[in-house]
Each structure stands twice: as C-alpha cells, then as structure tokens.
C-alpha cells in the first residue's frame, strides 16, 4: 500500500520567507494625570471582581501602585494586561484612592 501526501499552499521556494524577529509594540507610558480610567465588574466563580484600567504604566510602577492599593483596601488583587483586578465590589474605594494618586476617570 502506498502513502498518499497532500500539500496545500505555496512552497518556501516561491519567494516566501519566515520572519523570526517580530517588532515589539512600543508601550506609551503615561503620567497618572493623563490616564482616563474606567471600571468593569465581572463575576468569577460566583464572586464579584472589580476591574479598573486601562493603565499605561511600566510593570514596576503598576505593581507598586497595586501593592499600595491592596494594602489600603485590605483585599487581594492582580495586574494583568493593563488592568488591575480587585476582589469584591469596591469601585468607590478604589476610585477615591486612585484620585489621590493623581489618576483621572472617564465620566
């Protein structure tokens, strides 16, 4: 019994090249007063999670801000893809603290 091969598309010999060096998108870091943050609420495993973002901060600055907020709010949280996530429905408290840090919100 013979094996059957099936080829689709163009071959590498027809002018196609493989790009291995992808350009890293530049991250525009903003001053806290240049941010326009919004809130979102999600339910995860039956519990409410408050999301605030999107931040344009360096990873180090975002983690420092998050750590300070978590200590002040006495809650857990994380920073993912420009958004801070906090356990619970605590948007008024988060907004108050972020305003003190100089961040602004969309109306």
C-alpha positions in Angstrom: 0.0 0.0 0.0 1.4 3.4 -1.0 1.3 6.5 1.2 -0.6 9.5 0.0 0.8 13.0 0.6 -1.2 16.1 0.4 0.3 19.6 0.0 -1.5 22.9 0.4 -0.5 26.4 -0.4 2.8 27.9 -1.6 6.2 26.4 -1.0 9.1 28.2 0.5 10.9 28.3 -2.8 8.3 30.7 -4.3 9.6 33.8 -2.6 8.1 33.2 0.8 10.3 33.9 3.8 10.0 33.2 7.5 10.2 36.3 9.8 11.6 35.5 13.2 12.2 39.0 14.5 8.8 40.5 15.3 8.7 44.1 16.2 7.8 44.6 19.9 5.0 47.2 20.1 6.1 50.3 21.9 4.4 50.9 25.2 3.4 54.5 25.7 3.9 55.2 29.3 1.7 58.0 30.6 1.7 60.2 33.6 -1.1 59.4 36.1 -2.9 62.6 35.2 -3.0 61.6 31.6 -4.9 58.4 32.3 -8.7 58.1 31.7 -9.6 55.0 33.7 -12.9 53.0 33.6 -14.4 50.4 35.8 -15.8 47.0 34.9 -17.4 44.4 37.1 -17.3 40.6 36.4 -18.5 37.6 38.2 -15.9 34.8 38.6 -16.9 31.6 40.3 -19.9 33.4 41.8 -17.8 36.2 43.3 -17.6 39.8 42.1 -14.3 41.1 40.7 -13.7 44.9 40.2 -11.5 45.8 37.2 -10.0 49.2 36.7 -8.0 50.3 33.7 -6.5 50.5 31.2 -3.2 51.7 32.7 -0.2 52.8 30.6 2.4 52.3 33.3 5.7 50.4 33.5 5.3 47.0 35.1 7.3 48.2 38.1 5.1 51.3 38.6 1.9 49.3 38.1 3.0 46.7 40.7 3.9 49.5 43.2 0.5 51.1 42.8 -1.3 47.8 43.0 0.6 46.9 46.2 -0.3 50.2 47.8 -4.0 49.9 46.8 -4.2 46.3 48.1 -2.7 47.3 51.5 -5.1 50.3 51.8 -8.2 48.3 50.7 -7.2 45.1 52.6 -8.1 42.9 49.6 -6.5 40.7 47.1 -5.8 41.8 43.5 -3.6 41.4 40.5 -2.3 43.3 37.4 -3.0 41.8 34.0 -2.6 43.3 30.5 -3.0 46.9 31.7 -6.0 46.2 34.1 -5.9 46.0 37.9 -8.3 43.3 39.3 -9.6 43.5 42.9 -11.6 41.0 44.8 -15.1 42.3 45.7 -17.3 45.2 44.7 -15.1 48.1 45.9 -15.1 50.5 43.0 -15.9 53.7 45.1 -13.0 53.0 47.4 -10.6 52.2 44.6 -11.7 55.4 42.8 -11.1 57.5 45.9 -7.6 56.2 46.3 -6.6 56.4 42.7 -7.8 60.1 42.6 -5.4 60.7 45.5 -2.6 59.2 43.4 -3.5 61.7 40.6 -5.3 59.3 38.2 -8.4 60.6 36.3 -11.5 58.7 35.3 -13.9 58.9 32.3 -17.3 60.2 33.2 
